[in-house]
């Protein structure tokens, strides 16, 4: 009984102790969780390792000192130099990049500190900051500076492993390790596609981890990356992206030329490339008229076919504008538009002489039209009514003058003879030169250069096209294209025939060596292919030649083939 009571008391004490432990367990758990959270915060803070750039004044002093004494004092001095190596504070607004010997000395010093992980990492971070501040596509660099910049990029790439400590990882280093493309010749390519799709997550992460500011070249070259990504897309998607790309270029003028050229060339590689009004107007707005000599350096950025297509589009636009805004029948009769559009590709030059009404019109359409036609315009003097205007086009050696108001014929002049007017004055700066719209110039039928004039009465289109083709040897674009297609097809057939004939000749030459006969090929002159043999043909050779389609000629005692 006594043992039973003792056992009962012991169980009661254990139960009480257990109840006490259970009552304080939540407090212990909360404490442990708080400690764990604090530890995680400290680890995260250690991984982030925010590196603050040194004071600008100290960087400036360090650079000037290094330039003067040609010696790096210590790691702190080197760190300042790393952060400031791209700053143009040295004589003649140069940076350390411009002074190859000094820059090489800096990289040598930094590399020598590889075994001191923290010091090396701090200097590396300074060089990384400097790297993201300058890029040769954004800022023009001297030859020496460009070479140094490439060395800087390669140094950062080659030393990635030397700043990485797997036991004590740092977020920015891990990010750079897995996104090392930013240290290559194509630093932004992987970001372009996602940004083009409206996803800025990758870019924002790069900015945060690598301390990239909005002023960095990286943010600007993202424009290039987006254009490049769009240009490798299939035709349909690329066309859908064009409006977005043009909007992007509006705010990045320094990158406009490179990217506009890529967009234009890519567009004309599409299986179907109909006239794109927004693309045409954007290109002409920034590079101006593609057929004026003063703008050739701009249009040299694109392929010849691209320039030719934009030229055609712009000529078509100008023809429509003249007969819409500058002619009496513009809103009612588009016959002249349709007629001259047939000759667009052959119109080498076009000029416009504005009457007083067109020159003084302040509407948006007229202002834009005059701006786009800059370098092609004159002031029409003595043109009759103020609303009259003249459209002058040159097709080979023929200059054609159309007038806007009714009652005016179309005049044709021979450009190989002295014209009664000077069209080159349209390219001169300053006030518009005048062209007389009467017998002194544009209607000068007594000029040695005058050919003829035609009116627009009745079925005038037939009369015009007949006169152009039969008297001036000027066919429509479609007629010339049909001739060109026929010539190309014939050339292809000829090439196939010549290839077949050459293979045949090569085969016959082998037989000629065996059987001692002579080959004479007169087919290019309309004759036949002859096989001649002194002493006659054996029965065996005759059978062989007949099997190859040759025919025996009794008259010439030889074999021949006409095709």
C-alpha positions as CSV (number, residue, x, y, z in Angstrom):
1,X,0.0,0.0,0.0
2,X,2.9,2.3,0.9
3,X,4.6,1.6,-2.5
4,X,1.4,2.3,-4.3
5,X,1.0,5.7,-2.6
6,X,4.6,6.7,-3.4
7,X,4.0,5.8,-7.0
8,X,0.9,7.8,-7.1
9,X,2.7,10.9,-5.6
10,X,5.5,10.5,-8.2
11,X,3.0,10.4,-11.1
12,X,1.3,13.5,-9.7
13,X,4.5,15.5,-9.6
14,X,5.5,14.4,-13.1
15,X,2.1,15.5,-14.3
16,X,2.4,18.9,-12.6
17,X,5.9,19.4,-14.1
18,X,4.6,18.5,-17.6
19,X,1.7,21.0,-17.2
20,X,4.2,23.8,-16.3
21,X,6.4,22.9,-19.4
22,X,3.4,23.0,-21.6
23,X,2.4,26.4,-20.3
24,X,5.8,28.0,-21.2
25,X,6.3,26.2,-24.6
26,X,4.5,28.9,-26.7
27,X,6.8,31.6,-25.2
28,X,9.9,29.5,-26.1
29,X,8.6,28.9,-29.6
30,X,7.9,32.5,-30.3
31,X,11.4,33.4,-29.1
32,X,13.1,30.9,-31.3
33,X,11.0,32.0,-34.3
34,X,12.0,35.7,-33.7
35,X,15.7,34.7,-33.5
36,X,15.3,32.7,-36.7
37,X,13.7,35.7,-38.5
38,X,16.5,38.0,-37.3
39,X,19.1,35.6,-38.5
40,X,17.5,35.4,-41.9
41,X,17.4,39.3,-42.1
42,X,21.1,39.4,-41.2
43,X,21.9,36.8,-43.8
44,X,19.9,38.7,-46.4
45,X,21.6,41.9,-45.4
46,X,25.0,40.3,-45.7
47,X,24.2,38.8,-49.1
48,X,23.0,42.1,-50.5
49,X,26.3,43.9,-49.7
50,X,25.3,47.3,-50.8
51,X,28.4,49.1,-52.1
52,X,28.2,52.9,-52.0
53,X,30.2,54.9,-54.4
54,X,32.9,57.1,-52.8
55,X,32.5,60.8,-52.6
56,X,32.9,62.5,-56.0
57,X,35.5,64.9,-54.6
58,X,37.7,62.1,-53.3
59,X,37.5,60.3,-56.7
60,X,38.5,63.5,-58.5
61,X,41.5,64.0,-56.1
62,X,42.6,60.4,-56.6
63,X,42.4,60.6,-60.4
64,X,44.4,63.8,-60.5
65,X,47.0,62.5,-58.1
66,X,47.4,59.3,-60.1
67,X,47.8,61.2,-63.3
68,X,50.5,63.4,-61.7
69,X,52.6,60.9,-59.8
70,X,51.8,57.8,-61.9
71,X,51.6,55.7,-58.8
72,X,48.8,53.9,-56.9
73,X,49.2,54.6,-53.1
74,X,47.1,51.8,-51.6
75,X,43.9,49.8,-52.0
76,X,41.7,52.7,-51.0
77,X,43.3,54.9,-53.6
78,X,42.8,52.1,-56.2
79,X,39.2,51.8,-55.2
80,X,38.6,55.5,-55.9
81,X,40.3,55.1,-59.3
82,X,38.1,52.1,-60.2
83,X,35.0,54.0,-59.5
84,X,36.2,57.1,-61.5
85,X,38.2,55.5,-64.4
86,X,35.6,56.6,-67.0
87,X,35.2,60.2,-65.7
88,X,36.5,62.9,-68.0
89,X,38.3,65.0,-65.3
90,X,41.9,64.7,-66.6
91,X,43.6,67.3,-68.9
92,X,41.7,68.0,-72.2
93,X,38.6,66.4,-70.7
94,X,40.1,62.9,-70.9
95,X,39.6,59.9,-68.6
96,X,41.8,57.1,-67.5
97,X,40.5,55.1,-70.5
98,X,42.3,57.6,-72.8
99,X,45.6,57.0,-71.0
100,X,46.3,53.3,-71.8
101,X,49.4,53.0,-69.7
102,X,47.8,54.3,-66.6
103,X,44.7,52.3,-67.1
104,X,46.7,49.1,-67.6
105,X,48.5,49.9,-64.4
106,X,45.2,50.2,-62.5
107,X,44.0,46.8,-63.8
108,X,47.4,45.2,-62.9
109,X,47.1,46.6,-59.4
110,X,43.5,45.3,-59.0
111,X,44.4,41.9,-60.3
112,X,47.3,41.7,-57.8
113,X,44.8,41.9,-54.9
114,X,42.8,38.8,-55.9
115,X,43.9,36.9,-52.8
116,X,42.4,39.6,-50.6
117,X,38.8,38.8,-51.4
118,X,37.0,41.8,-49.8
119,X,39.5,44.3,-51.2
120,X,39.4,42.8,-54.6
121,X,35.6,42.6,-54.6
122,X,35.3,46.3,-53.7
123,X,37.6,47.3,-56.5
124,X,35.8,45.0,-58.9
125,X,32.5,46.7,-58.0
126,X,34.0,50.1,-58.7
127,X,35.1,48.9,-62.1
128,X,31.7,47.4,-62.7
129,X,30.0,50.8,-61.9
130,X,32.4,52.5,-64.3
131,X,31.7,50.0,-67.0
132,X,27.9,50.7,-66.9
133,X,28.6,54.5,-67.2
134,X,30.2,54.5,-70.7
135,X,29.5,52.6,-73.9
136,X,31.0,53.2,-77.4
137,X,27.6,53.0,-79.0
138,X,26.3,55.8,-76.9
139,X,29.4,58.0,-76.4
140,X,32.1,58.5,-79.0
141,X,35.4,57.3,-77.6
142,X,38.9,57.9,-78.7
143,X,40.8,55.0,-80.2
144,X,42.8,54.6,-77.0
145,X,39.7,54.9,-74.8
146,X,37.8,52.3,-76.9
147,X,40.7,49.8,-76.5
148,X,40.7,50.4,-72.7
149,X,36.9,50.0,-72.5
150,X,37.2,46.6,-74.2
151,X,39.9,45.7,-71.7
152,X,37.7,46.8,-68.9
153,X,34.8,44.6,-70.1
154,X,37.1,41.6,-70.6
155,X,38.7,42.1,-67.2
156,X,35.3,42.0,-65.5
157,X,34.2,38.9,-67.4
158,X,37.5,37.0,-66.9
159,X,37.5,37.7,-63.1
160,X,34.0,36.7,-62.3
161,X,35.1,33.5,-60.5
162,X,37.6,35.4,-58.4
163,X,34.9,37.5,-56.7
164,X,32.6,34.6,-56.0
165,X,32.6,32.9,-52.6
166,X,30.1,30.0,-52.5
167,X,30.4,29.9,-48.7
168,X,29.6,33.6,-48.3
169,X,27.4,34.3,-51.4
170,X,26.5,37.9,-52.3
171,X,23.3,38.6,-54.3
172,X,24.9,40.9,-56.9
173,X,27.8,38.5,-57.5
174,X,25.4,35.5,-57.9
175,X,23.3,37.6,-60.2
176,X,26.3,38.6,-62.3
177,X,27.5,35.0,-62.4
178,X,24.3,33.7,-63.9
179,X,23.7,36.8,-66.1
180,X,27.3,37.3,-67.4
181,X,25.9,38.3,-70.8
182,X,25.9,41.9,-69.6
183,X,29.7,41.7,-69.9
184,X,29.7,40.6,-73.6
185,X,29.3,42.3,-76.9
186,X,25.6,41.8,-76.7
187,X,24.8,42.9,-73.1
188,X,21.1,43.5,-73.5
189,X,19.8,40.9,-75.9
190,X,18.3,38.6,-73.3
191,X,16.3,41.5,-71.9
192,X,15.0,42.9,-75.2
193,X,12.4,40.2,-75.9
194,X,10.8,40.3,-72.4
195,X,10.8,44.1,-72.4
196,X,9.2,44.2,-75.8
197,X,6.4,41.9,-74.5
198,X,5.8,44.4,-71.7
199,X,7.6,42.4,-69.0
200,X,10.1,44.6,-67.1
201,X,10.9,42.2,-64.3
202,X,14.3,41.1,-65.8
203,X,15.4,44.7,-66.4
204,X,14.3,45.8,-62.9
205,X,16.2,43.0,-61.3
206,X,19.3,43.8,-63.3
207,X,19.1,47.5,-62.2
208,X,18.6,46.6,-58.6
209,X,21.4,43.9,-58.4
210,X,24.0,45.8,-60.5
211,X,23.2,49.3,-59.4
212,X,22.4,50.3,-63.0
213,X,20.9,53.9,-63.1
214,X,18.5,55.2,-65.7
215,X,21.3,57.3,-67.1
216,X,23.4,54.2,-67.9
217,X,24.0,53.1,-71.5
218,X,22.4,49.8,-70.5
219,X,19.0,51.4,-70.4
220,X,19.6,53.0,-73.8
221,X,20.8,49.9,-75.5
222,X,17.7,48.1,-74.3
223,X,16.1,50.1,-77.2
224,X,18.5,48.3,-79.6
225,X,17.7,45.0,-78.0
226,X,14.0,45.4,-78.4
227,X,14.3,46.4,-82.1
228,X,16.7,43.4,-82.6
229,X,14.2,41.1,-80.9
230,X,11.3,42.4,-83.1
231,X,13.4,42.0,-86.3
232,X,13.9,38.3,-85.7
233,X,10.2,37.7,-85.1
234,X,8.0,36.2,-87.8
235,X,6.5,38.7,-90.3
236,X,3.1,39.0,-88.7
237,X,4.4,39.7,-85.2
238,X,7.0,42.1,-86.5
239,X,4.4,44.2,-88.4
240,X,2.3,44.3,-85.2
241,X,5.3,45.7,-83.3
242,X,6.2,48.5,-85.7
243,X,4.0,51.2,-84.1
244,X,5.5,50.4,-80.7
245,X,9.0,50.5,-82.1
246,X,8.5,53.9,-83.7
247,X,7.1,55.3,-80.5
248,X,10.2,53.9,-78.7
249,X,12.5,55.7,-81.2
250,X,10.8,59.0,-80.8
251,X,12.3,59.3,-77.3
252,X,15.7,57.9,-78.1
253,X,17.1,60.2,-80.9
254,X,20.7,59.0,-80.4
255,X,19.7,55.5,-81.3
256,X,17.2,56.4,-84.0
257,X,19.4,56.0,-87.1
258,X,20.7,52.5,-86.3
259,X,17.3,51.2,-85.4
260,X,15.2,52.9,-88.1
261,X,17.6,51.3,-90.7
262,X,17.0,47.9,-89.1
263,X,13.2,48.3,-89.1
264,X,13.1,49.5,-92.7
265,X,15.3,46.7,-94.1
266,X,13.4,44.1,-92.1
267,X,10.1,45.3,-93.3
268,X,11.0,44.9,-97.0
269,X,12.2,41.4,-96.3
270,X,8.6,40.4,-95.3
271,X,6.8,38.1,-97.8
272,X,4.2,40.9,-98.2
273,X,5.3,44.5,-97.7
274,X,2.4,46.8,-98.8
275,X,2.8,50.6,-98.3
276,X,3.1,51.4,-94.6
277,X,2.1,55.0,-94.1
278,X,3.4,55.4,-90.6
279,X,6.7,53.8,-91.4
280,X,7.1,55.9,-94.6
281,X,6.2,59.2,-92.8
282,X,8.5,58.5,-89.8
283,X,11.4,57.7,-92.1
284,X,10.9,60.7,-94.3
285,X,10.3,63.0,-91.3
286,X,13.7,62.0,-89.8
287,X,15.8,61.3,-92.9
288,X,14.0,63.6,-95.4
289,X,13.6,63.0,-99.1
290,X,15.4,59.8,-100.1
291,X,16.3,61.0,-103.7
292,X,17.8,64.4,-102.8
293,X,21.6,64.3,-102.9
294,X,21.7,66.3,-99.7
295,X,20.1,63.4,-97.8
296,X,22.1,60.5,-99.3
297,X,24.3,60.1,-96.3
298,X,21.3,59.3,-94.2
299,X,19.7,56.9,-96.6
300,X,23.0,55.1,-97.2
301,X,22.3,53.3,-93.9
302,X,19.7,51.1,-95.6
303,X,19.8,48.6,-98.5
304,X,19.2,49.8,-102.0
305,X,15.9,48.0,-102.3
306,X,14.7,49.7,-99.1
307,X,15.6,53.2,-100.4
308,X,13.9,52.4,-103.7
309,X,10.7,51.3,-102.1
310,X,10.5,54.4,-99.8
311,X,11.3,56.6,-102.8
312,X,8.3,55.0,-104.7
313,X,6.0,55.5,-101.7
314,X,7.0,59.1,-101.4
315,X,6.6,59.9,-105.1
316,X,3.1,58.3,-105.0
317,X,2.3,60.4,-102.0
318,X,3.4,63.6,-103.7
319,X,1.5,62.8,-106.9
320,X,-1.7,62.2,-104.9
321,X,-1.1,65.4,-102.9
322,X,-0.7,67.5,-106.0
323,X,-3.8,66.3,-107.7
324,X,-5.8,66.4,-104.4
325,X,-4.7,69.7,-102.8
326,X,-3.2,71.6,-105.7
327,X,-5.5,70.8,-108.6
328,X,-9.1,72.0,-109.4
329,X,-10.4,68.6,-109.9
330,X,-8.7,67.0,-106.9
331,X,-11.7,66.1,-104.9
332,X,-13.8,65.0,-107.8
333,X,-11.6,63.5,-110.5
334,X,-8.7,61.3,-109.8
335,X,-7.9,60.4,-113.4
336,X,-4.6,62.3,-113.5
337,X,-3.5,60.6,-110.2
338,X,-4.3,57.2,-111.7
339,X,-2.5,58.0,-115.0
340,X,0.8,59.4,-113.6
341,X,0.9,56.7,-110.9
342,X,1.6,54.3,-113.8
343,X,5.0,55.9,-114.3
344,X,6.1,56.4,-110.6
345,X,9.2,54.2,-110.8
346,X,10.5,56.1,-113.9
347,X,10.0,59.6,-112.5
348,X,13.6,60.4,-111.6
349,X,12.9,63.9,-110.2
350,X,9.8,65.9,-109.4
351,X,9.3,69.5,-108.5
352,X,6.4,71.7,-107.5
353,X,5.7,75.4,-108.2
354,X,3.2,76.8,-105.7
355,X,0.8,79.6,-106.4
356,X,0.0,82.3,-103.9
357,X,-3.0,80.3,-102.5
358,X,-0.9,77.2,-101.7
359,X,1.9,79.3,-100.3
360,X,-0.3,81.2,-97.9
361,X,-2.5,78.3,-96.8
362,X,-1.9,77.8,-93.1
363,X,-3.9,74.5,-92.6
364,X,-2.1,71.6,-91.1
365,X,-2.3,69.6,-94.3
366,X,-0.7,72.3,-96.4
367,X,2.0,73.1,-93.8
368,X,3.0,69.4,-93.7
369,X,3.0,69.1,-97.5
370,X,5.3,72.1,-97.9
371,X,7.6,70.7,-95.2
372,X,7.8,67.3,-96.9
373,X,8.4,68.9,-100.3
374,X,11.2,71.0,-99.1
375,X,14.0,71.1,-101.7
376,X,11.6,70.4,-104.5
377,X,9.6,73.7,-104.5
378,X,9.4,77.0,-106.4
379,X,7.1,80.0,-106.3
380,X,4.8,80.0,-109.4
381,X,4.9,83.5,-111.0
382,X,2.5,84.6,-113.8
383,X,0.5,81.4,-113.4
384,X,-2.9,83.0,-114.0
385,X,-5.2,82.6,-111.1
386,X,-3.6,82.5,-107.5
387,X,-4.9,78.9,-107.0
388,X,-2.8,77.5,-109.9
389,X,0.2,75.3,-109.3
390,X,2.6,73.4,-111.4
391,X,3.9,69.8,-111.2
392,X,7.2,69.2,-113.0
393,X,8.5,65.7,-113.5
394,X,11.6,64.3,-115.2
395,X,11.6,60.9,-116.9
396,X,14.9,60.1,-118.5
397,X,15.5,63.0,-121.0
398,X,11.9,64.3,-120.9
399,X,10.6,67.0,-118.6
400,X,6.8,67.1,-118.2
401,X,4.9,70.1,-116.8
402,X,1.4,69.6,-115.5
403,X,-0.8,72.5,-114.1
404,X,-3.4,72.4,-111.4
405,X,-6.2,74.5,-112.8
406,X,-8.4,73.5,-115.7
407,X,-7.7,74.8,-119.2
408,X,-4.0,74.2,-119.1
409,X,-2.3,71.7,-121.4
410,X,0.6,69.5,-120.4
411,X,4.0,70.6,-121.8
412,X,6.8,68.3,-122.8
413,X,10.5,69.4,-123.1
414,X,13.7,67.7,-124.1
415,X,16.0,67.8,-121.1
416,X,19.1,67.0,-123.3
417,X,18.7,70.6,-124.7
418,X,18.9,73.9,-122.8
419,X,15.6,74.2,-120.8
420,X,13.8,77.6,-120.5
421,X,13.9,77.1,-116.7
422,X,16.4,76.1,-114.1
423,X,15.2,73.3,-111.8
424,X,18.4,73.1,-109.8
425,X,17.4,76.3,-108.0
426,X,14.9,74.3,-106.0
427,X,17.8,73.0,-103.9
428,X,19.1,76.4,-103.0
429,X,18.5,77.7,-99.4
430,X,16.6,80.8,-98.7
431,X,13.4,82.1,-100.2
432,X,11.8,80.1,-103.0
433,X,13.0,80.8,-106.5
434,X,10.3,81.8,-109.0
435,X,9.2,79.9,-112.1
436,X,7.0,81.7,-114.7
437,X,4.0,79.7,-115.6
438,X,3.6,81.4,-119.0
439,X,5.4,81.5,-122.3
440,X,8.6,82.6,-120.7
441,X,9.3,79.3,-118.9
442,X,6.9,76.5,-118.3
443,X,4.8,77.1,-121.5
444,X,7.7,78.2,-123.7
445,X,6.7,76.5,-126.9
446,X,9.4,78.4,-128.8
447,X,12.2,77.0,-126.8
448,X,14.6,74.6,-128.7
449,X,13.8,72.1,-125.9
450,X,10.1,72.2,-126.5
451,X,8.7,68.9,-127.8
452,X,4.9,69.1,-127.7
453,X,1.8,69.9,-125.6
454,X,-1.3,67.8,-125.0
455,X,-4.7,68.7,-123.6
456,X,-6.9,66.7,-121.2
457,X,-10.0,66.7,-123.3
458,X,-12.0,63.5,-124.0
459,X,-10.1,60.2,-123.7
460,X,-6.9,62.0,-123.0
461,X,-5.3,59.1,-121.2
462,X,-5.1,57.1,-124.5
463,X,-3.6,60.0,-126.3
464,X,-1.0,60.6,-123.5
465,X,0.0,57.0,-123.2
466,X,0.3,56.6,-127.0
467,X,2.4,59.8,-127.3
468,X,4.7,58.8,-124.4
469,X,5.3,55.3,-125.7
470,X,5.5,55.9,-129.4
471,X,7.1,59.4,-129.6
472,X,9.1,59.4,-126.4
473,X,9.7,55.7,-125.8
474,X,8.3,55.9,-122.3
475,X,6.3,52.9,-121.2
476,X,4.3,52.4,-118.0
477,X,6.0,50.7,-115.0
478,X,3.9,47.6,-115.6
479,X,4.8,47.4,-119.2
480,X,8.5,47.6,-118.3
481,X,8.1,45.1,-115.5
482,X,6.4,42.7,-118.0
483,X,9.3,43.1,-120.4
484,X,11.8,42.6,-117.6
485,X,10.0,39.4,-116.4
486,X,10.1,38.1,-120.0
487,X,13.8,38.9,-120.3
488,X,14.5,37.2,-117.0
489,X,12.6,34.1,-118.0
490,X,14.4,34.0,-121.3
491,X,17.8,34.5,-119.6
492,X,16.9,31.6,-117.3
493,X,16.0,29.4,-120.2
494,X,19.2,30.3,-122.0
495,X,21.2,29.5,-118.9
496,X,19.6,26.1,-118.7
497,X,20.2,25.4,-122.4
498,X,23.8,26.6,-122.2
499,X,24.4,24.4,-119.2
500,X,22.9,21.4,-121.0
501,X,25.0,22.1,-124.1
502,X,28.2,22.5,-122.1
503,X,27.6,19.1,-120.4
504,X,27.0,17.6,-123.8
505,X,30.2,19.1,-125.2
506,X,32.2,17.8,-122.2
507,X,30.8,14.3,-122.9
508,X,31.6,14.5,-126.6
509,X,35.2,15.6,-125.9
510,X,35.8,12.3,-124.0
511,X,34.5,10.4,-127.1
512,X,36.6,12.7,-129.4
513,X,39.7,11.6,-127.6
514,X,38.8,8.0,-128.1
515,X,37.7,8.1,-131.7
516,X,39.7,11.1,-133.1
517,X,36.8,13.3,-134.3
518,X,36.4,17.1,-134.4
519,X,33.6,19.0,-132.6
520,X,32.2,22.3,-134.1
521,X,29.4,24.0,-132.2
522,X,27.6,26.7,-134.2
523,X,24.3,26.6,-132.2
524,X,24.8,30.1,-130.5
525,X,24.9,31.5,-134.1
526,X,21.8,29.7,-135.1
527,X,23.6,26.8,-136.7
528,X,24.1,23.2,-135.6
529,X,26.5,21.0,-133.6
530,X,28.7,19.1,-136.0
531,X,30.9,16.0,-135.6
532,X,33.5,15.7,-138.3
533,X,36.0,12.9,-138.8
534,X,38.8,12.6,-141.3
535,X,38.8,9.1,-142.9
536,X,35.1,8.4,-142.2
537,X,33.1,7.0,-139.3
538,X,33.2,3.4,-138.2
539,X,29.9,1.5,-137.8
540,X,30.3,1.4,-134.1
541,X,30.9,5.2,-133.8
542,X,28.0,5.9,-136.1
543,X,25.6,3.9,-134.0
544,X,26.8,5.7,-130.9
545,X,26.3,9.1,-132.3
546,X,22.9,8.3,-133.6
547,X,21.9,7.1,-130.1
548,X,22.8,10.6,-128.9
549,X,20.4,12.2,-131.4
550,X,22.9,13.0,-134.2
551,X,21.8,12.8,-137.8
552,X,24.0,11.8,-140.8
553,X,24.5,14.5,-143.5
554,X,25.3,12.9,-146.9
555,X,26.3,16.3,-148.3
556,X,28.9,17.1,-145.6
557,X,29.7,13.5,-144.7
558,X,29.3,14.4,-141.1
559,X,26.9,14.0,-138.2
560,X,24.9,17.0,-136.9
561,X,22.4,18.0,-134.2
562,X,20.5,21.3,-134.4
563,X,19.3,21.7,-130.8
